[in-house]
Amino acid sequence: MGSASSYQKMESSPCNLLSVKIIRMKNLRKADLVTQSDCYVSLWLPTSSVTKVRTKTVNNSKNPVWNETFHFRIQSQVKNILELKVCDEDEHTPDDHLLTVFFDVSKIQLGETVRLNFQVNPKGKEELEVEFTMESSPDLPENIATNGVLVSREVACLEVQVNEGRLKKESTERKFAFTVEGSYEGTQHLSLSPCLCPASPVTFHYIKYSQSELGIALPNRRQLSTSSSSQDEGESLTLALNSLPIQDKVTIGELRTFDLHVKPKEWTQGLFNTSRKLDVRLGFDLCTEEQNFLKYRKKVVAAALKKVLQLEEDLKDHEVPVVAVTTTGTGTRALTAMYGSILGLQKLNVLDCVSYISGSSGTTWTMTNLYEDDDWSHKELGELIIEARKQASKSKMSAFSLESLKNYHRELSQRTQAGYKTSFIDLWGLMIESMLNDGTNNHKLSDQQQAVNWGQNPLPIYLALNVKDNITTKDFREWVEFTPYEVGFLKYGAFIRAEDFGSEFFMGRLMKKLPESRICFMQGMWSSVFSKNLLDAWHAADNSEDFWHRWTQDKVTEIEEVPDLPEKPHEMATCMYTPAGGVSNALRDMLTDRPAVSKYHSFLRGFQMHNEYTQHGQFSKWKDTMLDTLPNQLRHTAEHLELVDTAFFFDTSCPPIMRPERKVDVILHLNYSGGSQTMPLDRASTYFSEQGIPFPKPVLSEEERKNLKECYMFEDAENPCAPILLYFPLVNDSFQRYIAPGVERSAAEMELGKVDVSSFYSPYSTREVSLKAEDFNKLLKLTNYNIQNNENMILQALHAAVRRRKQSQTQPPSQAQSSS
């Protein structure tokens, strides 16, 4: 990977001290109809501490008064959202959650004390009164790394050591449990054996300037005493880590049979060690390897364009357009159809004009097969297609045999032992491998670097969605792209090396390297058809969840605080969250539960959101769900990514191609999805329009939508930043009458032109995992023909792209830059 320093900004940033005084509430609502609430307020600032603190409980009062003050140490460059949770304490049942106020503490200026009344219910004159004070911290400024969206903070290391005490050795083993909430390690156990050997120390990595605590669960009393009458119960204690001096060994306690020591220290492999950079690349630019690929590929593309467009002169570097192929589709239909399309592009000599190929779901099966050959685009595809037809048409029963199931179980067990969190999606990946191969395929994503390092083939990009449990993809989703070089989030500008995907990270540092997954596990994740929940299915069928949202969503509303504070664009509005009832929660759990999801260790773990992240232009391009303005939920300490097929939102692989850094001029959009052939394009166009991402609007009449042709060209003449779009729906039009472009079918060949790609009885249904050899050939020839039959339109688009590139150099610098 290229030098991280060229992509991320490193700076020294002060920490501040925030004091929060919970004063009182007025006209407090009742939790039930019988008694007045026994109220307390819980405070949580997750960017400062994972531990929640709370006031005392004031019993049976409509106007409880607390006057309790709490202190938080905060990083000034981080988005700090304080949660004030008002609860009614119950003795025999769980406490009732009445409401929560979300307050952006960046509204409080340094050196300022402000008393605010939060109007949680203006009609009932219900108010929460709180006083805030912001002061400078005596601590040294903290070193942070940031790209303006994510912040990586300094990490400290805590060493915990248990030694034998001064008294006689015990004959029994003593077990300790140590916990630092929010640390990379979480909880660790240490055993002190009866032998003379001292126990090895345990180590924790945690945010240096946070209010972390070490929780210690001591051995039970029977282990610590020679008296058999001692009660068998454990003891525990808690130690605030920010009270310990760095590099000094501190004795926590000296008991009869052991000594306990802790030693906070600087992390020698820490965040700002000059010999190492972050292992997560923070930045929105293309990585060095992809930039080098484009330099090589541009030469291939320039030569190909000169040939197919019959240009008299060589194209200069800035005149070479970037062409991308994007796909949709599911299952064996998409696998087969893509082979035909690629074959057609190769026969037109257009394949060498393409710089990117992006895929999702079933087309990733085709792509991974192609990229096992380092020079596939310059070879005859006949052998690959013959092998693909063999695999598509063979019986799939062996994939479900007892012997195969045993092999799956053995490999999944090995995968679990290696450190992966396995699920049914991993089993699905092994089944895909069995159905599409004759044996084990040891190919990995990073192996595909050999196929693109010299620009000899287009760069492949695979796509998935990161989701959250019990939330629909409409409410939360994040685009994750996969190339042979990197895996990363479009929204956050955070990328890791492809070979490190699945390994464990904390605060941007690689903590535990796991073996890279074989490609079959990636295929299972990219086409994880079993991860759909009921609301995803409802959205796919109706594109509306309003009814369900009304009954299942918690209520979040903006509220006013008195007095009004000066507003800045990056500051969050103060909100009140009112939880849904028990019935609504049960209904939501039922509708949003995912049967299976692909889980990988999150390389975003530990990162916090920058104070002004919502104003960052790149983040805003992909800020499209309700959680994007709730940073505590957006980037809370999730240990795993939950990755699903992109078709759960809309079926397209366009998003990574629309990154402005890739400067794509022409998109050949190949549609292989079932059902409506225009819906995926319509949804993509609407989505990009809402996000402010330049994309041509597909204008089709109702008659055209009913009787689709093989290819359409869409161009936004008013916006030169929008790519030219060539759209190829999966239709059987002139192929019924022509065996090849300009060559009519004979009477004997008319039957071969009947390819049913849309009816209920079509052999190409998404649910089919096998195709007869003759059906495979028909679909292959159809998509091959549809490409070749529209050669003129493809060349027209390429001519237009070259012309736009040349014209952009004659415009003023600002316009030329936007056009490029």
C-alpha positions in Angstrom: 0.0 0.0 0.0 1.1 3.5 -0.7 2.3 5.8 2.0 -0.5 6.6 4.4 0.8 10.1 5.2 -0.1 11.4 1.7 -3.8 10.6 2.4 -4.5 11.5 6.0 -4.0 14.6 8.1 -2.1 14.2 11.3 -2.3 16.9 13.9 -1.9 17.8 17.6 -5.3 18.5 19.1 -6.2 19.5 22.7 -8.5 17.7 25.0 -11.1 19.6 27.1 -12.9 19.0 30.3 -16.7 19.1 30.2 -18.7 19.4 33.4 -22.4 18.5 33.3 -24.6 19.4 36.2 -28.0 17.7 36.2 -30.2 20.2 38.1 -33.8 19.2 37.9 -36.9 18.3 35.9 -40.2 20.1 35.8 -43.6 18.5 35.2 -42.1 15.0 34.7 -44.4 12.6 32.9 -45.6 9.4 34.6 -44.3 6.0 33.5 -47.7 4.5 34.4 -51.1 5.6 35.4 -50.8 4.6 39.1 -47.8 6.3 40.7 -45.5 9.2 40.0 -42.1 8.3 38.6 -39.1 7.5 40.7 -36.8 9.3 38.4 -33.0 9.3 37.7 -30.9 10.6 34.8 -28.3 8.4 33.1 -25.4 10.2 31.3 -23.5 8.6 28.5 -20.8 10.2 26.3 -19.3 7.2 24.4 -16.5 9.3 22.8 -15.2 10.0 26.4 -16.1 6.7 28.2 -17.9 3.5 27.5 -19.2 3.6 31.1 -22.5 5.2 31.8 -23.0 7.3 35.0 -26.2 8.3 36.7 -27.8 10.5 39.3 -29.4 9.3 42.4 -33.1 8.3 42.3 -35.6 10.9 43.5 -38.7 8.9 44.5 -42.3 9.8 43.7 -41.7 13.3 42.5 -43.1 15.3 39.6 -40.4 17.9 39.9 -37.2 16.0 41.0 -34.1 18.0 41.9 -30.6 16.4 41.8 -27.9 19.1 41.5 -25.3 16.5 40.7 -22.2 17.2 38.6 -20.3 14.8 36.3 -17.0 15.3 34.5 -15.9 14.1 31.0 -12.6 14.5 29.3 -13.3 15.0 25.6 -11.3 15.4 22.3 -12.1 18.7 20.7 -11.9 17.4 17.1 -14.4 14.5 17.8 -18.1 14.7 17.4 -19.2 14.4 21.1 -22.9 13.7 21.5 -24.1 13.5 25.1 -27.0 11.3 25.8 -29.2 12.2 28.8 -31.5 9.3 29.5 -34.5 9.9 31.9 -35.7 6.7 33.5 -38.2 5.6 36.1 -36.7 3.1 38.5 -38.7 0.0 39.3 -37.8 -2.5 42.0 -39.1 -5.7 40.6 -39.2 -5.0 36.8 -36.7 -3.4 34.4 -36.6 0.4 34.7 -38.9 2.3 32.4 -37.1 4.4 29.7 -39.1 7.7 29.5 -37.0 9.7 27.0 -33.4 10.5 25.9 -32.0 13.9 25.0 -29.1 14.0 22.5 -27.0 17.1 22.9 -24.0 18.2 20.8 -21.5 19.5 23.3 -19.6 21.5 20.6 -22.3 24.1 21.2 -20.6 24.9 24.5 -17.6 27.2 23.9 -14.3 26.9 25.8 -14.3 28.9 29.0 -18.1 29.1 29.0 -20.8 28.0 31.5 -24.3 27.7 30.1 -27.5 26.6 31.8 -30.0 25.2 29.4 -33.7 24.1 29.7 -34.5 21.3 27.3 -38.1 21.6 26.2 -38.9 17.9 26.1 -42.7 18.5 26.0 -43.6 22.2 25.5 -47.4 21.5 25.8 -47.0 19.8 29.2 -44.3 22.3 30.2 -41.9 19.4 30.8 -38.3 20.5 31.0 -34.9 19.1 31.9 -32.5 21.7 33.3 -28.8 21.1 32.9 -25.7 23.3 33.3 -22.6 22.8 31.1 -19.1 24.1 31.7 -16.2 23.7 29.2 -12.6 24.1 30.4 -9.1 23.4 29.1 -7.5 20.1 30.1 -4.1 20.2 31.8 -3.2 17.2 29.7 -0.8 17.6 26.8 -2.5 17.9 23.4 -3.4 14.6 21.9 -2.0 13.4 18.6 -4.8 12.4 16.2 -5.0 11.2 12.6 -8.0 12.3 10.6 -9.3 12.6 7.0 -12.0 15.0 8.2 -14.6 12.2 8.6 -12.9 9.7 10.9 -10.6 10.3 13.8 -7.9 7.9 15.0 -6.8 8.7 18.6 -3.8 7.9 20.7 -3.7 4.5 22.2 -2.1 3.5 25.5 -1.1 0.1 26.6 -1.8 -1.4 30.1 0.2 -4.3 31.4 -1.3 -6.3 34.3 0.9 -8.7 36.2 0.1 -11.1 39.0 2.9 -12.5 41.1 3.1 -14.9 44.0 2.8 -13.3 47.4 5.1 -13.5 50.4 3.2 -16.4 52.0 3.3 -20.0 51.2 2.4 -21.2 47.8 -1.2 -22.3 47.2 -2.0 -25.8 46.0 -4.9 -24.6 43.9 -5.0 -22.5 40.7 -6.3 -19.0 41.2 -8.2 -17.4 38.3 -8.5 -13.7 37.6 -10.7 -11.8 35.1 -9.6 -8.3 34.0 -11.8 -6.1 31.9 -11.1 -2.7 30.2 -14.4 -1.8 28.5 -13.8 -0.2 25.1 -10.3 -1.6 24.7 -9.3 -3.9 21.9 -9.0 -6.9 24.2 -12.2 -6.3 26.3 -11.9 -9.1 28.9 -8.9 -11.3 29.6 -8.3 -14.1 32.0 -5.2 -14.9 33.9 -4.5 -18.0 36.0 -1.9 -18.2 38.8 -0.8 -21.8 38.9 0.5 -23.7 42.0 4.0 -23.9 40.5 6.7 -21.4 41.1 6.5 -19.9 37.6 5.1 -16.4 37.5 2.0 -15.9 35.3 2.6 -14.0 32.0 1.2 -10.5 32.1 -2.0 -9.6 30.1 -2.1 -6.4 28.0 -4.8 -4.0 27.1 -4.9 -1.3 24.4 -7.3 1.5 25.0 -7.8 5.2 24.1 -5.2 7.1 26.1 -7.3 10.2 26.8 -10.5 8.4 27.7 -12.0 7.7 31.1 -11.2 4.0 31.0 -11.4 1.7 34.0 -9.8 -1.6 34.8 -12.3 -4.0 36.3 -10.7 -6.8 38.3 -12.6 -10.0 39.3 -10.6 -11.6 42.0 -10.5 -15.4 42.8 -13.2 -16.4 45.2 -12.5 -16.4 48.9 -12.1 -20.2 49.1 -9.1 -19.9 46.8 -7.5 -17.2 48.9 -7.9 -18.7 52.3 -6.8 -21.9 53.9 -10.0 -21.8 56.0 -12.6 -24.2 54.6 -15.4 -22.2 56.3 -14.9 -19.2 53.9 -17.8 -18.5 51.6 -17.3 -19.3 48.0 -17.9 -15.9 46.5 -15.9 -13.6 44.3 -14.6 -10.1 45.0 -14.1 -7.3 42.5 -12.6 -3.8 42.3 -12.4 -1.0 39.7 -9.4 1.2 39.0 -9.5 4.4 37.0 -6.7 4.2 34.5 -6.3 8.0 34.0 -5.2 8.2 37.6 -2.1 6.0 37.0 1.3 7.5 36.0 2.6 6.4 32.7 5.5 3.9 32.7 5.3 3.5 36.5 4.6 0.1 38.0 1.8 0.4 40.6 0.9 -2.2 43.2 -2.9 -2.4 43.4 -3.1 -4.7 46.4 -1.0 -7.1 48.4 -3.1 -10.1 49.6 -2.1 -13.2 51.4 -1.2 -15.3 48.4 -0.5 -12.9 45.5 0.6 -9.4 44.5 -1.2 -7.5 41.7 0.6 -4.8 39.7 -0.5 -2.7 36.7 1.7 -0.6 34.5 0.3 1.9 31.9 2.8 2.7 29.2 3.1 4.3 25.8 2.3 1.9 23.0 5.7 1.1 21.3 3.9 0.2 18.1 1.6 3.1 18.7 -0.3 5.4 16.4 2.4 7.9 15.9 5.5 5.8 15.9 7.6 7.4 13.2 8.6 4.0 11.9 5.1 2.9 11.1 1.9 4.5 9.7 -1.7 3.6 10.1 -2.6 0.2 8.7 -6.0 1.7 7.7 -5.6 4.3 4.9 -7.7 7.4 5.7 -8.3 9.3 2.6 -10.6 9.6 -0.4 -7.9 9.6 -3.1 -7.3 6.4 -5.1 -4.5 4.3 -3.6 -1.0 4.4 -5.1 -1.5 1.0 -6.7 -4.7 2.0 -8.5 -3.1 5.2 -9.7 -0.2 3.3 -11.1 -2.7 0.8 -12.7 -4.5 3.8 -14.5 -1.2 5.0 -15.9 -0.5 1.7 -17.5 -4.1 1.1 -18.5 -4.3 4.5 -20.2 -1.7 3.4 -22.7 -3.7 0.3 -23.5 -6.9 2.3 -23.8 -5.4 5.0 -26.0 -4.1 2.4 -28.5 -7.5 0.6 -28.5 -9.5 3.8 -29.0 -7.2 4.9 -31.9 -8.0 1.5 -33.6 -11.7 1.2 -33.0 -12.4 5.0 -33.6 -10.0 5.1 -36.6 -8.3 8.1 -35.2 -5.5 9.7 -37.2 -3.4 10.8 -34.3 -2.5 9.3 -30.9 -4.5 10.5 -28.0 -2.7 12.5 -25.4 -3.0 11.4 -21.8 -5.6 13.9 -20.8 -7.7 13.0 -23.9 -8.1 9.3 -22.9 -11.6 8.8 -21.4 -12.2 6.3 -18.6 -14.7 3.7 -19.5 -16.4 1.3 -17.0 -18.6 -1.7 -17.3 -21.2 -2.1 -14.5 -23.5 -5.0 -13.9 -26.6 -6.2 -12.1 -28.1 -9.6 -11.7 -28.3 -12.7 -9.6 -27.2 -16.3 -9.8 -26.5 -18.4 -12.7 -28.4 -16.1 -15.1 -26.0 -13.3 -14.4 -23.0 -15.6 -14.6 -23.9 -16.8 -18.0 -25.1 -13.5 -19.5 -22.0 -11.7 -18.5 -19.8 -14.1 -20.3 -21.8 -13.3 -23.5 -21.5 -9.5 -23.0 -17.7 -9.7 -22.3 -17.3 -11.9 -25.4 -19.2 -9.3 -27.5 -17.0 -6.4 -26.2 -13.9 -8.4 -27.0 -15.0 -9.2 -30.5 -15.6 -5.5 -31.1 -12.1 -4.7 -29.7 -13.9 -2.5 -27.2 -12.8 -4.5 -24.1 -9.3 -2.9 -24.3 -11.1 0.5 -24.1 -12.5 -0.4 -20.6 -10.6 0.5 -17.4 -13.1 -0.8 -14.8 -15.5 -3.7 -14.5 -17.7 -3.7 -11.4 -19.9 -6.5 -10.2 -22.3 -7.6 -7.5 -24.2 -10.8 -6.7 -24.0 -13.4 -9.5 -21.7 -11.4 -11.8 -18.9 -11.7 -9.2 -18.9 -15.4 -10.0 -18.0 -14.6 -13.6 -15.5 -12.0 -12.6 -13.6 -14.2 -10.2 -13.3 -16.9 -12.8 -12.0 -14.4 -15.4 -9.3 -12.9 -13.1 -7.7 -16.3 -12.2 -6.0 -15.8 -15.6 -3.5 -12.9 -15.5 -4.0 -12.1 -19.2 -7.6 -13.2 -19.7 -8.9 -10.2 -21.8 -6.2 -10.8 -24.5 -7.0 -14.5 -24.9 -9.8 -16.4 -26.6 -12.5 -16.9 -24.1 -13.6 -20.2 -25.6 -12.0 -22.5 -23.0 -13.3 -20.4 -20.1 -16.8 -20.4 -21.5 -16.7 -24.2 -22.1 -15.7 -24.7 -18.5 -18.4 -22.3 -17.3 -21.0 -24.1 -19.3 -19.9 -27.4 -17.9 -20.1 -26.1 -14.3 -23.5 -24.4 -14.9 -25.1 -27.5 -16.5 -23.7 -30.2 -14.2 -25.8 -31.7 -11.4 -25.5 -29.8 -8.2 -26.5 -32.7 -5.9 -22.9 -33.4 -5.1 -22.7 -30.1 -3.3 -25.3 -31.4 -0.8 -23.8 -34.9 -0.4 -22.8 -36.2 3.0 -19.1 -36.1 2.0 -19.4 -32.5 0.9 -21.2 -31.6 4.2 -18.4 -33.2 6.1 -15.8 -31.2 4.2 -17.8 -28.0 4.7 -17.9 -28.6 8.5 -14.2 -29.3 8.6 -13.2 -26.1 6.8 -15.7 -24.0 8.7 -14.2 -25.3 11.9 -10.7 -24.4 10.7 -12.0 -21.0 9.7 -13.4 -20.5 13.2 -10.1 -21.6 14.8 -8.3 -19.1 12.7 -10.3 -16.3 14.2 -13.2 -15.7 11.8 -16.8 -15.5 12.9 -18.6 -18.0 10.7 -22.2 -18.1 9.6 -24.5 -19.8 7.1 -23.2 -17.4 4.5 -19.7 -19.0 4.7 -21.4 -22.4 4.2 -23.2 -20.9 1.2 -19.8 -19.8 -0.2 -18.5 -23.3 0.1 -21.6 -24.6 -1.7 -21.0 -22.0 -4.5 -17.5 -23.3 -4.9 -18.7 -26.9 -5.1 -21.4 -26.0 -7.7 -19.0 -23.9 -9.9 -15.8 -25.9 -9.5 -14.6 -29.5 -9.7 -12.4 -29.1 -6.6 -11.0 -26.6 -4.1 -10.2 -23.2 -5.5 -7.4 -21.6 -3.5 -7.6 -18.2 -5.4 -7.8 -15.1 -3.2 -8.8 -11.5 -3.9 -5.3 -10.2 -3.6 -4.1 -12.8 -6.1 -5.9 -10.8 -8.8 -3.3 -8.0 -8.5 -1.2 -10.1 -10.9 -3.9 -9.6 -13.5 -3.9 -5.8 -13.3 -0.4 -4.7 -12.1 0.6 -3.7 -15.7 -2.8 -2.5 -16.8 -3.3 -5.6 -19.0 -6.9 -6.1 -17.9 -9.6 -3.8 -16.6 -9.5 -3.3 -12.8 -12.3 -5.5 -11.1 -14.4 -3.9 -8.4 -16.8 -5.9 -6.3 -19.5 -4.5 -4.1 -21.4 -5.2 -0.9 -23.5 -3.4 1.7 -22.7 -3.1 5.3 -25.9 -3.3 7.4 -26.9 -3.4 11.0 -28.9 -6.0 12.9 -32.6 -5.2 13.4 -32.5 -2.3 10.9 -33.6 -2.4 7.2 -31.2 -1.5 4.4 -33.5 1.5 3.7 -32.7 2.9 7.1 -29.0 2.0 7.2 -26.5 0.8 4.6 -23.0 1.6 3.7 -21.3 0.8 0.4 -18.2 -1.3 0.7 -16.0 -1.8 -2.4 -13.4 -4.6 -3.0 -10.6 -4.4 -5.4 -7.5 -6.6 -5.7 -5.6 -3.7 -3.9 -8.0 -2.5 -1.2 -11.2 -3.0 0.6 -12.9 0.2 1.8 -15.9 2.4 2.6 -17.0 5.0 0.1 -18.6 7.1 2.8 -15.7 7.2 5.3 -12.7 7.2 3.1 -11.2 4.3 5.0 -9.4 1.5 3.2 -7.2 -1.5 4.0 -5.1 -3.9 1.9 -7.2 -6.6 0.3 -5.0 -9.3 2.0 -5.8 -7.8 5.4 -9.6 -7.9 5.0 -11.0 -10.1 7.8 -8.1 -9.4 10.2 -8.6 -7.6 13.5 -8.0 -3.8 13.7 -8.2 -1.2 16.5 -8.0 2.5 16.0 -6.5 2.1 12.5 -3.8 -0.4 13.6 -3.6 -4.1 12.5 -3.8 -6.0 15.8 -4.1 -9.6 14.7 -3.4 -10.9 11.2 -5.8 -13.6 10.0 -5.2 -15.7 6.9 -6.8 -14.1 3.8 -10.1 -15.8 2.9 -10.4 -18.0 -0.2 -12.4 -16.4 -3.0 -15.4 -18.7 -2.4 -16.1 -17.0 1.0 -16.1 -13.6 -0.7 -18.5 -15.0 -3.4 -20.8 -16.1 -0.6 -20.8 -12.7 0.9 -21.2 -10.8 -2.3 -24.2 -12.9 -3.2 -25.6 -13.5 0.2 -29.2 -14.0 -0.9 -30.2 -15.5 2.5 -29.6 -12.3 4.4 -32.8 -10.6 3.4 -35.3 -9.7 6.2 -39.0 -9.2 5.8 -38.8 -5.4 5.5 -36.1 -5.7 2.8 -38.5 -8.0 0.9 -41.4 -5.6 1.3 -39.2 -2.7 0.1 -38.1 -4.7 -3.0 -41.7 -5.4 -3.9 -43.3 -2.1 -3.0 -40.5 0.5 -2.5 -42.5 1.8 0.5 -42.1 1.0 4.1 -44.1 3.9 5.5 -46.8 1.6 7.0 -44.2 -0.6 8.8 -42.1 2.4 9.9 -45.1 3.9 11.6 -45.5 0.9 13.8 -41.9 -0.2 14.3 -39.6 2.9 14.5 -38.6 4.8 17.6 -39.5 8.5 17.6 -36.7 11.0 17.2 -37.7 14.7 17.1 -35.8 17.9 17.3 -36.4 19.9 20.5 -35.5 23.4 21.6 -33.2 24.5 24.4 -33.6 27.8 26.2 -31.8 30.0 25.8 -31.0 29.5 22.1 -27.3 29.0 21.4 -25.5 30.3 18.3 -25.7 27.7 15.6 -22.8 26.5 13.3 -23.3 24.3 10.2 -21.5 21.3 11.7 -23.4 21.3 15.0 -26.2 18.7 15.5 -29.6 19.8 16.4 -30.7 18.8 19.9 -33.1 15.8 19.6 -35.3 13.8 21.9 -35.7 10.1 21.5 -38.9 8.4 22.7 -38.7 4.6 22.6 -41.3 2.6 20.9 -43.5 0.3 23.0 -43.0 -3.4 23.7 -45.3 -4.5 20.9 -43.6 -2.3 18.4 -40.2 -3.6 19.5 -41.3 -7.2 19.1 -42.8 -6.4 15.7 -39.6 -4.7 14.6 -37.4 -7.6 15.8 -39.6 -10.0 13.8 -39.5 -7.9 10.6 -35.9 -6.9 10.6 -34.3 -10.1 11.8 -31.8 -11.4 9.2 -31.7 -15.2 8.9 -28.0 -15.1 8.1 -25.4 -12.4 7.5 -21.7 -12.5 6.6 -19.6 -11.2 9.5 -16.0 -9.9 9.3 -13.9 -8.1 11.8 -14.5 -4.4 11.4 -11.4 -2.4 10.4 -13.3 0.7 11.5 -13.3 -0.4 15.1 -12.3 2.3 17.6 -12.5 5.2 15.1 -14.6 8.2 16.1 -16.4 10.7 14.0 -14.8 14.1 13.3 -16.6 17.1 14.8 -17.4 18.4 11.3 -17.9 15.1 9.5 -21.5 16.0 8.3 -20.1 18.9 6.3 -17.4 16.9 4.6 -18.1 16.9 0.8 -17.2 13.2 0.3 -19.1 11.9 3.3 -22.1 13.9 2.2 -22.2 12.2 -1.2 -23.0 8.9 0.6 -24.9 10.3 3.6 -28.3 8.8 2.9 -29.7 7.0 5.9 -31.2 8.0 9.2 -28.2 7.0 11.2 -25.8 9.3 9.4 -26.7 12.1 11.7 -26.6 9.9 14.9 -22.8 9.4 15.4 -23.2 7.4 18.6 -25.1 4.8 16.7 -23.2 5.3 13.4 -19.8 4.3 14.6 -20.3 2.7 18.0 -18.0 0.0 19.0 -19.2 -2.7 16.6 -16.6 -5.4 16.4 -17.9 -6.9 13.1 -19.1 -5.7 9.7 -22.4 -7.3 8.6 -22.1 -7.6 4.8 -24.9 -8.5 2.4 -25.8 -8.5 -1.3 -26.4 -5.0 -2.8 -29.6 -6.2 -4.3 -31.2 -5.7 -0.9 -31.2 -2.0 -1.7 -31.1 -1.8 -5.5 -29.5 -4.1 -8.0 -26.5 -2.3 -9.4 -22.7 -2.2 -9.1 -22.6 1.5 -10.1 -21.7 3.2 -6.7 -17.9 2.6 -6.7 -17.7 3.7 -10.3 -19.4 7.0 -9.3 -16.5 8.0 -7.0 -15.3 11.3 -8.4 -11.7 10.3 -8.1 -12.2 7.7 -10.8 -13.4 10.3 -13.3 -15.4 7.9 -15.3 -16.6 9.2 -18.7 -18.6 6.3 -20.1 -20.6 3.5 -18.3 -21.7 0.4 -20.1 -24.4 -0.8 -17.7 -25.3 -4.4 -18.3 -28.6 -5.4 -16.7 -29.2 -9.1 -15.9 -31.7 -8.8 -13.1 -35.1 -10.5 -13.2 -38.4 -8.7 -13.4 -38.5 -5.1 -14.5 -35.6 -4.3 -16.7 -35.9 -0.5 -16.0 -36.4 -0.5 -12.2 -32.7 -1.0 -11.2 -31.7 1.9 -13.5 -34.6 4.1 -12.3 -33.6 3.5 -8.6 -30.0 4.1 -9.3 -30.8 7.4 -11.1 -33.1 8.5 -8.3 -30.5 7.6 -5.7 -27.6 9.5 -7.4 -29.8 12.5 -8.0 -30.8 12.7 -4.3 -27.1 12.4 -3.3 -26.1 15.2 -5.7 -23.9 12.8 -7.7 -23.9 13.6 -11.5 -25.7 10.8 -13.3 -27.8 11.0 -16.5 -31.6 10.6 -16.1 -33.0 7.7 -18.1 -35.9 9.2 -20.1 -38.1 6.5 -21.6 -41.7 6.7 -22.7 -44.3 4.2 -21.4 -44.3 2.5 -24.8 -40.5 2.1 -24.8 -40.7 0.6 -21.3 -43.2 -1.9 -22.5 -41.1 -2.8 -25.6 -37.5 -2.3 -24.7 -34.8 -2.3 -27.3 -31.3 -3.8 -26.8 -29.4 -0.6 -26.0 -30.1 3.0 -24.9 -27.8 6.0 -24.6 -28.4 8.6 -22.0 -26.4 11.8 -21.6 -26.9 14.9 -19.5 -26.0 17.7 -21.9 -26.2 20.3 -19.2 -23.8 18.6 -16.8 -20.5 17.6 -18.4 -19.6 15.9 -15.1 -22.2 13.2 -15.6 -20.9 10.1 -17.4 -22.4 9.0 -20.7 -24.6 5.9 -20.0 -25.1 3.0 -22.3 -27.9 0.8 -20.9 -28.3 -2.8 -22.0 -31.4 -4.4 -20.6 -31.7 -8.2 -20.8 -34.2 -8.4 -23.7 -34.7 -10.7 -26.7 -35.4 -8.3 -29.6 -33.9 -8.5 -33.0 -32.0 -11.7 -32.0 -35.2 -13.5 -32.7 -34.7 -12.7 -36.4 -30.9 -12.4 -36.8 -28.3 -15.0 -35.9 -25.6 -12.3 -36.1 -25.7 -8.5 -36.8 -27.0 -8.2 -40.3 -27.4 -11.9 -40.8 -31.0 -13.2 -40.9 -31.9 -16.5 -39.5 -33.0 -19.3 -41.8 -36.3 -21.1 -41.1 -34.3 -23.9 -39.4 -32.6 -21.5 -37.1 -35.7 -19.6 -35.9 -36.1 -21.9 -32.9 -32.7 -20.9 -31.6 -33.8 -17.3 -31.5 -36.5 -18.0 -28.9 -34.9 -17.2 -25.6 -37.3 -16.7 -22.8 -35.6 -14.3 -20.4 -38.7 -12.9 -18.6 -41.6 -15.2 -18.2 -42.5 -17.2 -15.0 -41.4 -20.4 -16.8 -38.1 -19.0 -17.9 -35.2 -21.4 -17.4 -33.1 -18.4 -16.2 -35.1 -17.8 -13.1 -33.0 -16.4 -10.2 -33.9 -19.5 -8.1 -32.3 -21.9 -10.6 -28.7 -23.0 -9.8 -28.3 -25.1 -12.9 -28.8 -24.4 -16.6 -29.1 -27.0 -19.4 -26.2 -26.7 -21.8 -28.5 -25.6 -24.6 -30.1 -22.8 -22.4 -26.6 -21.7 -21.4 -25.7 -21.4 -25.1 -28.8 -19.5 -26.0 -28.4 -16.9 -23.2 -24.7 -16.6 -24.0 -25.4 -15.9 -27.7 -28.2 -13.5 -26.9 -26.1 -11.2 -24.7 -23.1 -11.5 -27.1 -25.4 -10.5 -30.0 -26.9 -7.6 -28.1 -23.5 -6.1 -27.6 -22.3 -6.6 -31.1 -25.5 -5.4 -32.7 -25.1 -2.0 -31.0 -21.5 -1.4 -32.1 -22.4 1.9 -33.6 -24.0 3.2 -30.4 -21.0 2.1 -28.4 -18.6 3.9 -30.8 -20.8 6.9 -30.7 -20.5 7.1 -26.9 -16.7 6.6 -27.1 -16.4 9.4 -29.8 -18.4 11.7 -27.5 -16.2 10.9 -24.5 -13.0 11.7 -26.4 -14.6 14.9 -27.7 -15.6 16.0 -24.2 -12.1 15.3 -22.9 -10.5 17.4 -25.6 -13.0 20.2 -25.1 -12.4 20.3 -21.4 -8.8 21.4 -22.0 -10.1 24.6 -23.8 -12.3 25.7 -20.9 -11.2 27.9 -18.0 -9.3 25.9 -15.3 -12.2 25.7 -12.9 -14.6 24.3 -15.5 -12.0 22.0 -17.0 -11.3 20.5 -13.6 -15.0 19.8 -13.0 -15.4 18.3 -16.5 -12.4 16.0 -16.1 
